[in-house]
Amino acid sequence: MLELSKLVDCTVRVKCIGGREIKGILRGYDDLVNLVLDESEEFLRDHENQDRVTKRSRKLGLCVVRGTQVSLISPEDGVEEIANPFVAHEDAE
């Protein structure tokens, strides 16, 4: 069971099925993991590679994310992006 009560009024990042990523303040949720996010923004995907999310974003404001579309919820604080250790670098042969 998800303990989303700890994340209420905190900034979270939500990854959805299909590749969308939304960041916002979690204001509420229900048993079906439908989320209410305030001051939210969607991170736009790369036009050439739809699996890749860019730094560009668009403001959404108050939005509802359907629980059936949610694949991951993580707090924004304490999270940092790192390089993928499984990708072979061109230097290594």
N, C-alpha and C positions, 0 to 999 in steps of 0.2 A: 504494500500500500504506500502510495506517495504521501510524504509529509509536507504538503504545500503550505500548511499554516505557518511554518517558519519563514516562508518567503513572501508572505503578504506584506505589502508596503515596501518591498525591496525591488531593486532593478534586476530583471531576469532576462535571459536570452532564450528564445523558443525556436527550435528547429522543427520544421514541418515536413510532412511527407511531400515530395515533389521538389524539395530544395529551398523553399523560402525560409528566411531567418528574420525574426522580429525581436526587437529589444524594447522593453517598456517596464513600467512599474506595475507589479501584480496587485490588483485591487480586489480580486475575488476569483472563486472557482467553485465548481460543484463536483458531485460524485463521478460524473462522466468526463472530468478533466477539461470541461469548457472553461476557458480562461478569460478574464476581463483585464486588459492591459491599458494603462493610462500613459499619456505622453509617449506613445509608441512610435517606433520608426522601423521601416522594413529595409533591410540591406539588399541592394540590387545585385543581380547576377551578371556575370560577364556575358556579353553578346556572342562571343566566339566560343565560349565553353560554359554551357548552362549549369554545369555542376560546380562551378567556382563562384563564390560570393565576393563581391568587390567591397571597397571601403565606402563607395557611394551609397546614399540612402535617401529615402523619401519619408516625410513625416506623415503619420497616420492619425495621431491623436488618440482618442479613446476607441478601442476596438475589442471585439470578441473573437477569440480563436476557438474554433470547434475542436473538441477533444479527440474526434476521430482523425484529425489531421496532425496532431501533436506527436512528434517522435522523440523529442528531448527537451527538457527544461533544466536550465542551469542558472545559478546566481551569477550576476555580472562581476561582483566583487571577488577578488582572489583568483580570477581566471585570466590566463594569458595565452596567446597563440604562440606555438613553437613550430619549428621546421619539422616536416615529416621525416622521421628517422628511417622509414622503409623505402624511400625513394632513392634510387641509385644516383649519385652525383656524377657529373661528367668527368671530374678529375680522377675518380676511382676506377681503375680498370683491372 
